Each structure stands twice: as structure tokens, then as C-alpha cells.
Amino acid sequence: MSRTAIITGGTKGIGKSLVRLFASKGFNIGVCSRNLEELHVLKDEITKEFDVEMYVMRADLSDRAEVEYFVKYIKEHTKEVDVLINNAGLYIPGQVHNEKDGALESMIETNLYSAYHLTRGFIGAMKKRKVGHIFNMCSTASIMPYVNGGSYGISKFALLGMTKVLREEMKEFGVRVTAVMPGATLTASWEGTDLPESRFMDPDDVADTIWNAYEMSDRTVIEEILMRPQLGDI
């Protein structure tokens, strides 16, 4: 029986690496992004290379109504979700005392609330089946402050907290929950940087690590994945 993975923010960076990896393992994939054209390009690319189904929908996950519509869309196309990877995120640089108005709300809505509502949308069926794995894309900013991290750090600290709570709640239901905390990874967020590519982690490395955590037996859960570039934080 085919399995399904839902990966938010799947058209770029770590998300795209995850889409390719899970598709290569035979998973049908559900993806959302704010850019419909990029979604269609991704769908064409993946379905030509792999014999899987792709369910794509344009959605702004900072909007709860669109989150709920995406959940409804996925449920119309597949009965069971085996893996949920809450990868979509927003980074607006700044400091708490001087960042622009609305920065906190924007990042809390995108980085925290979207994961919260998507999880609630899919977790009921996982609990009933006693099968499922939820990965929340946190950050090294979830465990240490950055001077220019401002509300981004607040949102990622909160996401890690939610993940820890969910892990405790899901123990008895057989649903695994993992926090992923990557450091600087070569994604669109770093476009324009003068730093060499070698200074960043490869998105494929993050995806491979998530897959390895998923592959563990049902008796084992990797609660937290912490990854940094070999030379340390940037």
C-alpha cells in the first residue's frame, strides 16, 4: 500500500530535498507553497521521474482559513497521511526593540500557528491508526538567541516547545514526533550572501537525516535532530 507524506514549503531548499527523497522512496506527496507556478514545475519534475502521485495547492499558511482548506484538499485525495513535515517558515531579520511592526505576528502565524493547525488537522487519523510521524522544522534559533533573530527566535523557541508537548501527548498513541533544528543551510534565505557554499550545510543532508529518523523501528523515536555546519554557526 502506498504511503503519503505532506511537506509544506516544498518547492525550495530543504522542503524540495524532502519532496525528492520521499518520492524516491515511493511516497505520494502533498505539497503547498505560496507560488503556484513553482508548484506546477515541481509536480511535473517529480511525476516524470518517480511513479508517485503529487497533490499540490497554493496556500499562504499564515492564513488559518487557507491552512484548513489545504487539510481538506489533502483529505479529499488520500485517506491516510503517514508523515507530516511542517517545513514552511518565514524569516524577517531584526531585533525585538527595533524590528518593523507586524514582524512578530507574521512569523508566529507562519512558523508556529501553521504547524499547530496542520498537526491538528491530520493527527486524529494518525492516533486512530496508531501510526504516523510528525517532523517540525525548528532551528538552532530554537535553543539559542541571535542578535538579529528577533521575533524569528521567539517563533522558533515556541515551535520547539509545541513539539516537546506534542511528543509527550502522542506517546500512548504510537505517533512519533521529532524536532529538527538545522543551522545555516544553503537555501533561498541566504541568496546574495558573500559566504562560500562550503560554509553552509547541504539541504540534502538535512533531508537524509529526517529520512533516517523516520526509518527507525516503531520502538524508537529520535526526539530532536540538531545539525550545524562543520565550522559552526554563521
C-alpha positions as a Markdown table, in Angstrom:
| # | Residue | x | y | z |
|---|---|---|---|---|
| 1 | Met | 0.0 | 0.0 | 0.0 |
| 2 | Ser | 1.3 | 3.4 | -0.9 |
| 3 | Arg | 2.2 | 5.9 | 1.8 |
| 4 | Thr | 1.7 | 9.7 | 1.8 |
| 5 | Ala | 4.0 | 12.5 | 3.1 |
| 6 | Ile | 2.8 | 16.0 | 3.5 |
| 7 | Ile | 5.6 | 18.6 | 3.1 |
| 8 | Thr | 4.9 | 22.3 | 3.5 |
| 9 | Gly | 7.1 | 24.8 | 1.8 |
| 10 | Gly | 8.2 | 22.1 | -0.6 |
| 11 | Thr | 9.3 | 24.0 | -3.7 |
| 12 | Lys | 12.7 | 25.2 | -2.4 |
| 13 | Gly | 15.6 | 24.3 | -0.2 |
| 14 | Ile | 15.1 | 21.7 | 2.5 |
| 15 | Gly | 11.5 | 21.2 | 1.5 |
| 16 | Lys | 12.3 | 20.4 | -2.1 |
| 17 | Ser | 15.1 | 18.0 | -1.0 |
| 18 | Leu | 12.5 | 16.2 | 1.2 |
| 19 | Val | 10.0 | 16.0 | -1.6 |
| 20 | Arg | 12.5 | 14.4 | -3.9 |
| 21 | Leu | 13.7 | 12.0 | -1.2 |
| 22 | Phe | 10.3 | 10.8 | -0.1 |
| 23 | Ala | 9.1 | 10.5 | -3.7 |
| 24 | Ser | 12.2 | 8.4 | -4.5 |
| 25 | Lys | 11.1 | 6.0 | -1.7 |
| 26 | Gly | 7.6 | 5.6 | -3.3 |
| 27 | Phe | 5.6 | 8.1 | -1.2 |
| 28 | Asn | 2.8 | 10.1 | -2.7 |
| 29 | Ile | 3.4 | 13.7 | -1.8 |
| 30 | Gly | 1.2 | 16.6 | -0.7 |
| 31 | Val | 2.8 | 20.0 | -1.1 |
| 32 | Cys | 1.8 | 23.6 | -0.6 |
| 33 | Ser | 3.5 | 26.8 | -1.3 |
| 34 | Arg | 2.6 | 30.4 | -1.9 |
| 35 | Asn | 3.9 | 30.2 | -5.5 |
| 36 | Leu | 1.5 | 28.2 | -7.8 |
| 37 | Glu | 3.9 | 28.2 | -10.8 |
| 38 | Glu | 6.7 | 26.7 | -8.7 |
| 39 | Leu | 4.3 | 24.0 | -7.5 |
| 40 | His | 3.4 | 23.0 | -11.0 |
| 41 | Val | 7.1 | 22.9 | -12.1 |
| 42 | Leu | 7.8 | 20.7 | -9.1 |
| 43 | Lys | 4.9 | 18.4 | -9.8 |
| 44 | Asp | 6.0 | 17.9 | -13.4 |
| 45 | Glu | 9.6 | 17.3 | -12.4 |
| 46 | Ile | 8.7 | 14.7 | -9.7 |
| 47 | Thr | 6.0 | 12.8 | -11.5 |
| 48 | Lys | 8.2 | 12.4 | -14.6 |
| 49 | Glu | 11.0 | 10.9 | -12.5 |
| 50 | Phe | 9.0 | 8.9 | -10.0 |
| 51 | Asp | 5.9 | 6.8 | -10.1 |
| 52 | Val | 4.0 | 8.7 | -7.4 |
| 53 | Glu | 1.0 | 11.0 | -7.0 |
| 54 | Met | 1.6 | 14.7 | -6.3 |
| 55 | Tyr | -1.1 | 16.7 | -4.6 |
| 56 | Val | -0.2 | 20.4 | -4.9 |
| 57 | Met | -2.1 | 23.5 | -3.8 |
| 58 | Arg | -1.2 | 27.2 | -3.5 |
| 59 | Ala | -1.6 | 28.2 | 0.1 |
| 60 | Asp | -0.5 | 31.0 | 2.4 |
| 61 | Leu | -0.1 | 29.2 | 5.7 |
| 62 | Ser | -0.1 | 32.4 | 7.7 |
| 63 | Asp | -3.8 | 32.4 | 7.0 |
| 64 | Arg | -5.7 | 29.8 | 9.1 |
| 65 | Ala | -8.5 | 29.5 | 6.6 |
| 66 | Glu | -6.0 | 28.5 | 3.9 |
| 67 | Val | -4.4 | 26.0 | 6.2 |
| 68 | Glu | -7.8 | 24.4 | 6.8 |
| 69 | Tyr | -8.5 | 24.4 | 3.1 |
| 70 | Phe | -5.2 | 22.7 | 2.4 |
| 71 | Val | -6.1 | 20.0 | 5.0 |
| 72 | Lys | -9.4 | 19.5 | 3.4 |
| 73 | Tyr | -7.8 | 19.3 | -0.1 |
| 74 | Ile | -5.4 | 16.6 | 1.1 |
| 75 | Lys | -8.1 | 14.5 | 2.8 |
| 76 | Glu | -10.1 | 14.6 | -0.5 |
| 77 | His | -7.2 | 13.0 | -2.3 |
| 78 | Thr | -5.8 | 10.5 | 0.2 |
| 79 | Lys | -7.3 | 8.6 | 3.2 |
| 80 | Glu | -4.2 | 8.3 | 5.2 |
| 81 | Val | -1.2 | 10.6 | 6.0 |
| 82 | Asp | 1.8 | 8.8 | 7.2 |
| 83 | Val | 4.3 | 11.7 | 7.5 |
| 84 | Leu | 3.7 | 15.4 | 8.2 |
| 85 | Ile | 6.7 | 17.7 | 7.8 |
| 86 | Asn | 5.9 | 21.2 | 9.0 |
| 87 | Asn | 8.7 | 22.8 | 7.0 |
| 88 | Ala | 7.2 | 26.1 | 5.8 |
| 89 | Gly | 8.8 | 29.1 | 7.5 |
| 90 | Leu | 9.4 | 32.8 | 7.4 |
| 91 | Tyr | 12.4 | 34.8 | 8.4 |
| 92 | Ile | 12.4 | 38.6 | 8.8 |
| 93 | Pro | 15.7 | 39.9 | 10.3 |
| 94 | Gly | 15.5 | 42.4 | 13.0 |
| 95 | Gln | 15.7 | 42.9 | 16.8 |
| 96 | Val | 12.8 | 42.9 | 19.3 |
| 97 | His | 13.4 | 46.6 | 20.1 |
| 98 | Asn | 13.5 | 47.9 | 16.5 |
| 99 | Glu | 12.0 | 45.4 | 14.1 |
| 100 | Lys | 9.1 | 46.5 | 12.0 |
| 101 | Asp | 5.6 | 46.4 | 13.3 |
| 102 | Gly | 3.9 | 43.1 | 12.5 |
| 103 | Ala | 7.1 | 41.0 | 12.3 |
| 104 | Leu | 6.2 | 39.0 | 15.4 |
| 105 | Glu | 2.6 | 38.3 | 14.2 |
| 106 | Ser | 3.8 | 37.4 | 10.7 |
| 107 | Met | 6.4 | 34.9 | 11.9 |
| 108 | Ile | 4.2 | 33.4 | 14.7 |
| 109 | Glu | 1.4 | 32.9 | 12.2 |
| 110 | Thr | 3.7 | 31.2 | 9.6 |
| 111 | Asn | 6.2 | 29.4 | 11.8 |
| 112 | Leu | 4.0 | 28.3 | 14.7 |
| 113 | Tyr | 0.3 | 28.6 | 14.0 |
| 114 | Ser | 0.5 | 26.8 | 10.7 |
| 115 | Ala | 2.3 | 23.8 | 12.2 |
| 116 | Tyr | -0.2 | 23.8 | 15.1 |
| 117 | His | -3.3 | 23.8 | 12.8 |
| 118 | Leu | -1.9 | 21.4 | 10.3 |
| 119 | Thr | -1.0 | 19.0 | 13.0 |
| 120 | Arg | -4.5 | 19.2 | 14.5 |
| 121 | Gly | -5.9 | 18.6 | 11.0 |
| 122 | Phe | -4.0 | 15.3 | 10.4 |
| 123 | Ile | -3.2 | 13.9 | 13.8 |
| 124 | Gly | -6.7 | 12.5 | 14.6 |
| 125 | Ala | -6.3 | 9.8 | 11.9 |
| 126 | Met | -2.7 | 9.0 | 13.0 |
| 127 | Lys | -3.9 | 8.5 | 16.6 |
| 128 | Lys | -6.7 | 6.2 | 15.4 |
| 129 | Arg | -4.3 | 4.1 | 13.3 |
| 130 | Lys | -1.5 | 4.4 | 15.9 |
| 131 | Val | 0.8 | 5.1 | 13.0 |
| 132 | Gly | 2.4 | 8.4 | 11.9 |
| 133 | His | 5.4 | 10.7 | 12.2 |
| 134 | Ile | 5.4 | 14.4 | 12.6 |
| 135 | Phe | 8.5 | 16.5 | 12.0 |
| 136 | Asn | 8.6 | 20.2 | 12.9 |
| 137 | Met | 11.2 | 22.2 | 11.3 |
| 138 | Cys | 12.6 | 24.2 | 14.2 |
| 139 | Ser | 16.1 | 25.8 | 14.1 |
| 140 | Thr | 19.2 | 26.3 | 16.1 |
| 141 | Ala | 17.4 | 29.6 | 16.8 |
| 142 | Ser | 15.0 | 27.4 | 18.9 |
| 143 | Ile | 17.7 | 26.9 | 21.5 |
| 144 | Met | 20.0 | 29.9 | 21.3 |
| 145 | Pro | 19.3 | 33.6 | 20.7 |
| 146 | Tyr | 20.7 | 35.5 | 17.7 |
| 147 | Val | 21.1 | 39.3 | 17.9 |
| 148 | Asn | 19.4 | 39.8 | 14.6 |
| 149 | Gly | 16.9 | 37.0 | 15.1 |
| 150 | Gly | 14.3 | 39.0 | 17.0 |
| 151 | Ser | 10.8 | 37.5 | 16.6 |
| 152 | Tyr | 12.1 | 34.7 | 14.4 |
| 153 | Gly | 13.8 | 33.3 | 17.5 |
| 154 | Ile | 10.6 | 33.8 | 19.5 |
| 155 | Ser | 8.6 | 31.8 | 17.0 |
| 156 | Lys | 11.2 | 29.0 | 16.8 |
| 157 | Phe | 11.5 | 28.7 | 20.5 |
| 158 | Ala | 7.7 | 28.4 | 20.6 |
| 159 | Leu | 7.7 | 25.7 | 17.9 |
| 160 | Leu | 10.2 | 23.6 | 19.8 |
| 161 | Gly | 8.0 | 24.0 | 22.9 |
| 162 | Met | 5.0 | 22.8 | 20.9 |
| 163 | Thr | 7.0 | 19.9 | 19.6 |
| 164 | Lys | 8.0 | 18.8 | 23.1 |
| 165 | Val | 4.5 | 19.0 | 24.3 |
| 166 | Leu | 3.2 | 17.0 | 21.3 |
| 167 | Arg | 5.8 | 14.3 | 21.8 |
| 168 | Glu | 4.5 | 13.7 | 25.4 |
| 169 | Glu | 0.9 | 13.7 | 24.2 |
| 170 | Met | 1.5 | 11.2 | 21.4 |
| 171 | Lys | 3.5 | 8.6 | 23.3 |
| 172 | Glu | 0.5 | 6.4 | 24.1 |
| 173 | Phe | -0.9 | 6.6 | 20.5 |
| 174 | Gly | 2.2 | 5.3 | 18.7 |
| 175 | Val | 2.7 | 8.6 | 16.8 |
| 176 | Arg | 6.3 | 9.8 | 16.7 |
| 177 | Val | 7.2 | 13.5 | 17.0 |
| 178 | Thr | 10.6 | 14.9 | 16.1 |
| 179 | Ala | 12.0 | 18.4 | 16.3 |
| 180 | Val | 14.5 | 19.3 | 13.6 |
| 181 | Met | 17.0 | 22.1 | 14.3 |
| 182 | Pro | 19.2 | 22.8 | 11.4 |
| 183 | Gly | 21.8 | 25.6 | 11.4 |
| 184 | Ala | 22.8 | 27.6 | 8.3 |
| 185 | Thr | 21.7 | 25.6 | 5.3 |
| 186 | Leu | 22.2 | 26.7 | 1.7 |
| 187 | Thr | 18.6 | 27.8 | 0.8 |
| 188 | Ala | 16.9 | 30.8 | -0.7 |
| 189 | Ser | 17.1 | 32.5 | 2.6 |
| 190 | Trp | 20.9 | 33.0 | 2.0 |
| 191 | Glu | 20.6 | 34.3 | -1.6 |
| 192 | Gly | 23.1 | 37.2 | -2.1 |
| 193 | Thr | 25.5 | 36.1 | 0.6 |
| 194 | Asp | 29.2 | 36.5 | 0.1 |
| 195 | Leu | 30.0 | 33.4 | 2.1 |
| 196 | Pro | 31.2 | 30.4 | 0.1 |
| 197 | Glu | 28.9 | 27.4 | -0.5 |
| 198 | Ser | 31.2 | 25.2 | 1.7 |
| 199 | Arg | 30.3 | 27.3 | 4.7 |
| 200 | Phe | 26.7 | 26.0 | 4.7 |
| 201 | Met | 25.0 | 22.6 | 5.1 |
| 202 | Asp | 23.6 | 20.9 | 2.1 |
| 203 | Pro | 19.7 | 20.7 | 2.2 |
| 204 | Asp | 20.0 | 17.1 | 1.1 |
| 205 | Asp | 21.9 | 16.3 | 4.3 |
| 206 | Val | 19.0 | 17.6 | 6.4 |
| 207 | Ala | 16.6 | 15.6 | 4.3 |
| 208 | Asp | 18.6 | 12.4 | 4.6 |
| 209 | Thr | 18.8 | 12.8 | 8.4 |
| 210 | Ile | 15.0 | 13.2 | 8.6 |
| 211 | Trp | 14.6 | 10.1 | 6.5 |
| 212 | Asn | 16.9 | 8.2 | 8.7 |
| 213 | Ala | 14.8 | 9.2 | 11.7 |
| 214 | Tyr | 11.7 | 8.1 | 10.0 |
| 215 | Glu | 13.3 | 4.7 | 9.2 |
| 216 | Met | 13.8 | 3.8 | 12.8 |
| 217 | Ser | 11.7 | 0.9 | 14.2 |
| 218 | Asp | 8.4 | 1.7 | 15.9 |
| 219 | Arg | 10.1 | 1.1 | 19.2 |
| 220 | Thr | 12.3 | 4.1 | 18.8 |
| 221 | Val | 11.9 | 7.8 | 18.2 |
| 222 | Ile | 14.5 | 10.5 | 17.7 |
| 223 | Glu | 13.1 | 13.4 | 19.6 |
| 224 | Glu | 15.5 | 16.1 | 18.4 |
| 225 | Ile | 17.8 | 16.5 | 15.5 |
| 226 | Leu | 20.5 | 19.2 | 15.9 |
| 227 | Met | 22.7 | 20.0 | 12.9 |
| 228 | Arg | 25.2 | 22.7 | 12.3 |
| 229 | Pro | 27.8 | 23.5 | 9.6 |
| 230 | Gln | 31.2 | 21.8 | 10.3 |
| 231 | Leu | 32.7 | 25.3 | 11.1 |
| 232 | Gly | 29.8 | 26.2 | 13.4 |
| 233 | Asp | 27.1 | 28.8 | 13.3 |
| 234 | Ile | 27.2 | 31.8 | 10.9 |
